[in-house]
């Protein structure tokens, strides 16, 4: 069975009443307004109430996949998590009148930016889901959960705040609300909201192609089915080559044989047409046997013609039976061919999904390798710094040893400094003993080590 798949991004470009009406009465049977953008806090509040069924307090047949029971608060918290650090850094360089107090409110009050984005994902239409019970429908939860993960995989700059599935309408569908971000901005905050940077006409087309492939693969795995997707593009579908089928040679041979038999039958039919009139003339010219009413005289020549004619009729009948048998075989082949095409489509969809996941794993692996290189470089720098500090402390130790073994005046001068460094954990016990070098001092060190401050300051 072919299933339709849709992925829509809310937009502020379709605000006409006619568009709103079509969104309410779409073929899936849902009331989701897929053409609405979330431009400010007020609209976010409306989406919150719609998605979580807070208008009628009917929340039995919704399933929260991501987020809490408050979309509004989830988006506000996401703004804090994403932008607070960048906002603080930006404000440090601005005069008081240009500072941003709350980035959530700042974007909400700015008509040039959308506060958040809503994606609506749906597999199957009203006609398909009308025949399914609620238990069957709710198995879509795992399918849609995977779609959330796939969306994060394919669009890492779209940070998801909420994902919720509606089962209270004919067709199960999912609302995803999140914040698209753009990084490393030269002007304004380093990290900003960036819908037009993340979602473009071309990127949405690519995203839908990938998401629909991943969705049908997960759907078939979850339900144990082998459904395929209806073509998204308009125009003629791309057919698979018949030569790719395993039984292509047998089919080709059967078709050629069928064509040959048709040609033979056609020739036989032409011969019969020619002889039929002649046989009619022979029959019409037959004369009665004298004194016998129902008997006719047949010449040997005419008899031979009749026999030949009857032979041709038999041959033509045999050819016709052969053609009939081949026609049945060709119908079977046609059915098998159709089923093979469906199988190939299913396998191709699964292969495309696996390829997408494999590409993502390779990308993630490359990122991890780069991150590992960066961490290794940082570790090497830390090691280098540690060695420098270690060498400096060692030099400091030898400096005190030299001073402490000089005259008494110098010892009395440097002893408090060395002892303070020991108290700050800069010099360890072995080093301080080496510096002081007396039993008396060692006893003092033993007493001090029991009560000294453990804080390390450098």
C-alpha positions in Angstrom: 0.0 0.0 0.0 1.2 3.5 -0.8 1.1 6.1 2.0 1.3 9.8 1.8 3.9 11.7 3.9 3.9 15.4 4.7 6.3 17.7 6.6 5.1 21.3 6.8 6.9 24.4 8.3 4.7 27.1 9.7 4.9 30.3 7.7 3.8 33.9 8.0 3.3 34.2 4.3 -0.1 32.4 4.2 -2.4 34.4 6.4 -5.5 34.6 4.1 -8.8 33.3 5.4 -9.0 30.9 2.4 -5.6 29.4 3.3 -6.7 29.1 7.0 -9.8 27.3 5.9 -7.9 24.8 3.7 -5.6 24.2 6.6 -8.5 23.3 8.8 -10.1 21.1 6.2 -7.2 19.2 4.7 -7.4 15.7 3.3 -5.8 14.2 6.4 -8.7 15.1 8.6 -6.7 17.1 11.1 -7.4 20.6 12.2 -3.8 21.6 12.5 -3.0 25.1 11.1 0.1 24.2 9.2 0.4 27.6 7.7 0.8 29.5 11.0 4.2 30.9 12.1 5.1 31.6 15.7 6.2 35.2 15.5 5.8 36.3 19.2 4.9 35.2 22.7 1.1 35.7 22.1 1.2 33.3 19.1 3.3 30.9 21.1 0.7 30.9 23.8 -2.0 30.0 21.3 0.1 27.1 19.9 0.6 25.9 23.4 -3.1 25.8 24.1 -3.9 24.1 20.7 -1.1 21.5 20.8 -1.8 20.6 24.5 -5.6 20.7 24.1 -5.8 23.3 26.9 -8.9 24.9 25.3 -11.1 21.9 26.2 -8.8 20.2 28.7 -8.9 17.1 26.6 -5.5 15.6 26.9 -6.2 11.8 27.0 -5.3 11.2 23.4 -2.1 13.3 23.1 1.4 12.0 23.7 4.3 14.2 24.7 7.5 13.0 23.0 9.7 15.9 24.1 9.3 18.7 26.6 6.9 19.3 29.6 3.2 20.1 29.7 3.9 23.7 28.9 5.2 24.6 25.5 5.5 28.3 26.5 7.8 27.6 29.4 9.8 25.0 27.4 10.6 27.6 24.7 11.5 30.3 27.3 13.9 27.8 29.0 15.4 26.9 25.7 16.1 30.6 25.0 17.9 30.8 28.4 19.9 27.6 27.7 20.9 28.7 24.2 21.4 32.5 24.3 22.1 33.6 27.8 25.8 33.3 27.6 26.0 35.0 24.2 23.7 37.8 25.5 25.9 38.4 28.6 29.0 38.6 26.3 27.2 41.0 24.0 26.0 43.3 26.8 29.5 43.6 28.2 30.5 45.6 25.1 27.3 47.7 24.8 26.3 51.0 26.3 23.3 50.8 28.7 20.7 51.8 26.2 21.7 49.0 23.7 21.9 46.2 26.2 19.4 43.2 25.9 17.7 42.5 29.1 15.7 39.3 28.0 16.4 37.8 24.6 13.1 35.9 24.5 11.2 39.2 24.9 13.6 41.0 22.6 12.8 38.6 19.7 9.1 38.5 20.6 8.9 42.3 20.2 10.8 42.2 16.9 8.5 41.8 13.9 11.5 40.8 11.7 12.1 37.5 13.5 10.0 34.5 14.4 10.2 33.5 18.0 10.0 29.8 17.2 9.2 27.4 14.4 6.6 24.7 14.2 6.9 21.6 12.0 4.0 19.2 11.5 4.7 15.7 10.4 2.1 13.2 9.2 2.2 9.8 7.6 -1.0 8.4 6.0 -4.2 10.2 5.2 -7.8 10.1 6.5 -8.8 7.3 4.2 -6.0 5.1 5.5 -6.4 5.8 9.2 -10.3 5.6 9.1 -10.0 1.8 9.1 -7.6 1.6 12.0 -8.3 1.3 15.8 -6.6 3.3 18.5 -4.2 0.6 19.5 -3.0 0.4 15.9 -2.7 4.2 15.7 -0.7 4.5 18.9 2.1 2.4 17.6 3.0 5.5 15.7 4.5 6.9 18.9 7.8 5.0 18.3 7.8 6.0 14.6 7.4 9.7 15.5 9.9 9.5 18.3 12.4 8.3 15.8 11.4 11.2 13.5 12.3 13.6 16.2 15.8 12.0 16.5 16.2 12.0 12.7 15.2 15.7 12.6 17.9 16.5 15.2 20.3 14.5 13.2 19.6 16.2 9.9 19.1 19.7 11.2 21.5 20.2 14.2 20.9 23.9 14.2 17.2 23.4 15.0 16.9 23.0 18.7 13.7 21.2 19.7 11.7 22.4 22.7 8.6 20.4 22.3 7.2 17.4 20.3 3.7 16.2 20.8 1.5 13.6 18.9 -2.2 14.1 18.4 -4.3 10.9 18.4 -7.6 12.7 19.0 -8.1 13.4 15.3 -8.5 11.0 12.3 -4.9 11.0 11.3 -2.1 10.7 13.9 0.3 13.6 13.4 3.1 15.3 15.4 3.8 18.9 16.2 7.4 19.9 16.7 8.3 23.3 18.1 11.8 24.5 18.3 14.2 27.4 17.8 16.5 27.6 14.7 19.9 29.2 15.5 22.7 30.8 13.5 26.2 30.9 14.9 29.3 33.0 14.7 27.5 36.2 13.8 29.7 39.3 13.2 27.0 41.8 14.2 24.9 41.6 17.4 25.0 38.5 19.6 27.4 35.8 18.5 24.5 33.3 18.7 21.1 34.4 17.4 17.7 33.1 16.2 18.0 32.3 12.5 14.9 30.8 10.8 15.8 32.0 7.3 19.4 30.6 7.7 18.3 27.2 8.8 15.1 26.7 6.7 15.1 27.7 3.0 13.0 26.5 0.1 15.8 24.2 -1.1 16.8 22.9 2.4 13.1 22.1 3.2 12.8 20.1 0.0 15.9 18.1 0.8 14.8 17.7 4.4 11.4 16.4 3.4 12.9 13.9 1.0 15.2 12.5 3.7 12.6 12.5 6.5 10.0 10.7 4.4 12.5 8.0 3.5 13.4 7.5 7.2 9.8 7.6 8.3 8.5 4.8 6.0 11.4 2.6 6.9 10.7 3.0 10.6 7.0 2.6 10.1 7.5 -0.7 8.3 9.8 -1.9 11.0 7.4 -0.9 13.8 4.3 -2.4 12.2 5.9 -5.4 10.4 4.6 -4.2 7.0 6.0 -3.4 3.6 4.2 -0.2 2.6 5.7 2.3 0.2 5.4 6.0 -0.1 3.4 7.8 -2.8 5.6 9.9 -5.1 6.0 13.4 -3.8 7.0 15.0 -7.2 4.5 15.8 -9.8 4.7 14.2 -13.3 5.7 10.8 -14.4 7.1 8.3 -11.9 10.5 6.8 -12.5 10.1 3.2 -13.4 12.6 0.5 -12.7 14.2 -1.2 -15.7 12.6 -4.5 -16.6 16.0 -5.8 -17.4 16.8 -5.5 -13.6 14.3 -8.3 -12.8 15.6 -11.8 -12.1 13.2 -13.5 -14.6 13.7 -11.0 -17.4 15.2 -13.5 -19.8 12.3 -15.9 -19.3 9.7 -13.1 -19.8 11.5 -11.9 -22.9 11.6 -15.4 -24.4 7.9 -15.9 -23.6 7.0 -12.6 -25.3 9.0 -13.5 -28.4 7.4 -16.9 -28.6 3.9 -15.3 -28.1 4.7 -12.9 -30.9 5.8 -15.7 -33.3 2.6 -17.7 -32.5 0.5 -14.6 -33.2 2.2 -14.2 -36.6 1.6 -17.9 -37.4 -2.1 -17.7 -36.3 -2.4 -14.6 -38.4 -1.0 -16.3 -41.5 -3.3 -19.3 -40.9 -6.3 -17.0 -40.6 -5.4 -15.4 -43.9 -5.2 -18.8 -45.6 -8.6 -19.7 -44.1 -10.1 -16.5 -45.4 -8.8 -17.3 -48.9 -10.1 -20.9 -48.8 -13.4 -20.2 -47.2 -15.1 -18.8 -50.3 -13.7 -21.6 -52.4 -15.2 -24.2 -50.0 -18.5 -22.4 -50.1 -18.6 -22.6 -53.9 -17.8 -26.3 -53.7 -20.6 -26.9 -51.3 -23.1 -24.8 -53.3 -22.2 -26.7 -56.5 -22.7 -30.1 -55.0 -25.2 -32.2 -57.0 -27.6 -34.8 -55.6 -27.0 -38.5 -56.2 -29.6 -39.8 -58.6 -32.7 -41.1 -56.8 -31.3 -40.0 -53.4 -32.5 -36.8 -51.9 -30.0 -36.3 -49.1 -26.8 -37.5 -50.8 -24.4 -35.5 -52.9 -21.8 -36.3 -55.4 -18.3 -35.0 -54.3 -15.4 -35.0 -56.7 -12.1 -36.4 -55.5 -10.5 -33.0 -56.2 -13.1 -31.2 -54.0 -12.7 -33.8 -51.3 -9.0 -33.1 -51.1 -9.7 -29.4 -50.8 -12.1 -30.0 -48.0 -9.6 -32.2 -46.1 -6.9 -29.6 -46.5 -9.3 -26.9 -45.3 -10.2 -28.9 -42.2 -6.5 -29.5 -41.5 -5.9 -25.8 -41.6 -8.9 -25.2 -39.3 -7.4 -27.7 -36.8 -4.0 -26.1 -37.0 -5.5 -22.7 -36.5 -7.4 -23.9 -33.4 -4.2 -25.4 -32.0 -2.4 -22.1 -32.6 -5.2 -20.3 -30.8 -5.0 -22.7 -27.8 -1.2 -22.0 -27.6 -1.8 -18.3 -27.7 -4.4 -18.6 -24.9 -1.9 -20.5 -22.8 0.7 -17.9 -23.4 -1.7 -15.1 -22.6 -2.3 -16.7 -19.2 1.4 -17.0 -18.6 2.0 -13.4 -19.6 -0.7 -12.3 -17.1 1.1 -14.2 -14.4 4.4 -12.6 -15.5 2.8 -9.2 -15.4 1.5 -9.8 -11.9 4.9 -11.0 -10.8 6.6 -8.0 -12.5 4.3 -5.6 -10.6 5.0 -7.3 -7.3 8.7 -7.2 -8.0 8.5 -3.5 -8.7 6.8 -3.0 -5.3 9.5 -5.2 -3.6 12.3 -3.2 -5.3 10.6 0.1 -4.1 10.5 -1.2 -0.5 14.1 -2.4 -0.6 15.2 0.9 -2.2 13.4 2.9 0.5 15.1 0.8 3.2 18.5 1.1 1.5 18.1 4.9 1.2 17.2 5.1 4.9 20.3 3.0 5.9 22.4 5.1 3.6 21.2 8.3 5.3 22.0 6.9 8.8 25.4 5.7 7.6 26.2 9.1 6.2 25.2 10.7 9.5 27.3 8.2 11.4 30.3 9.0 9.2 29.7 12.7 9.8 29.4 12.3 13.5 32.6 10.1 13.5 34.5 12.9 11.6 33.3 15.4 14.2 34.4 13.2 17.0 37.8 12.8 15.4 38.1 16.5 15.1 37.0 17.0 18.6 39.5 14.4 19.8 42.3 16.2 17.9 41.3 19.4 19.7 41.1 17.7 23.1 44.5 16.0 22.5 46.0 19.4 21.6 44.5 20.9 24.8 45.9 18.0 26.8 49.3 18.4 25.2 49.2 22.1 26.2 48.2 21.3 29.7 51.0 18.8 30.0 53.5 21.4 28.6 52.2 23.9 31.2 52.4 21.3 33.9 56.0 20.6 33.1 56.8 24.3 33.1 55.2 24.8 36.5 56.9 21.7 37.8 60.3 23.0 36.6 59.6 26.4 38.2 58.7 24.8 41.5 61.8 22.7 41.3 63.9 25.8 40.7 62.1 27.5 43.6 63.0 24.5 45.8 66.7 24.7 44.9 66.6 28.4 45.4 65.4 28.0 49.0 67.9 25.1 49.6 70.7 27.4 48.6 69.4 30.3 50.8 68.7 28.1 53.8 72.2 26.7 53.9 73.7 30.1 53.9 74.2 32.3 56.9 71.7 32.5 59.8 70.3 35.8 58.8 69.3 34.5 55.4 67.8 31.4 56.9 65.7 33.4 59.2 64.6 35.6 56.3 63.6 32.9 53.8 62.3 30.3 56.3 58.8 32.0 56.7 58.4 32.3 53.0 59.3 28.7 52.4 57.0 27.6 55.2 54.1 29.7 53.8 54.6 28.1 50.3 54.4 24.7 52.1 51.2 25.8 53.9 49.7 26.7 50.5 50.6 23.2 49.1 53.0 24.7 46.6 55.9 22.9 48.2 55.3 19.3 49.4 56.7 17.7 52.7 59.7 16.2 51.0 60.7 19.5 49.6 60.2 21.5 52.8 62.2 18.9 54.7 65.0 19.2 52.2 64.9 23.0 52.5 64.9 23.1 56.3 67.1 20.0 56.9 66.8 19.8 60.7 65.0 17.5 63.1 63.6 20.4 64.9 62.0 21.8 61.7 60.9 18.3 60.7 58.9 18.0 64.0 57.3 21.4 63.3 56.4 20.2 59.8 54.8 17.0 61.2 52.6 19.0 63.6 51.7 21.5 60.9 50.8 18.9 58.2 47.9 17.7 60.4 46.2 21.1 60.5 47.3 23.0 57.5 44.9 24.4 54.9 44.3 22.0 52.0 43.3 24.8 49.6 45.7 25.1 46.7 46.5 28.5 45.4 49.1 29.4 42.8 
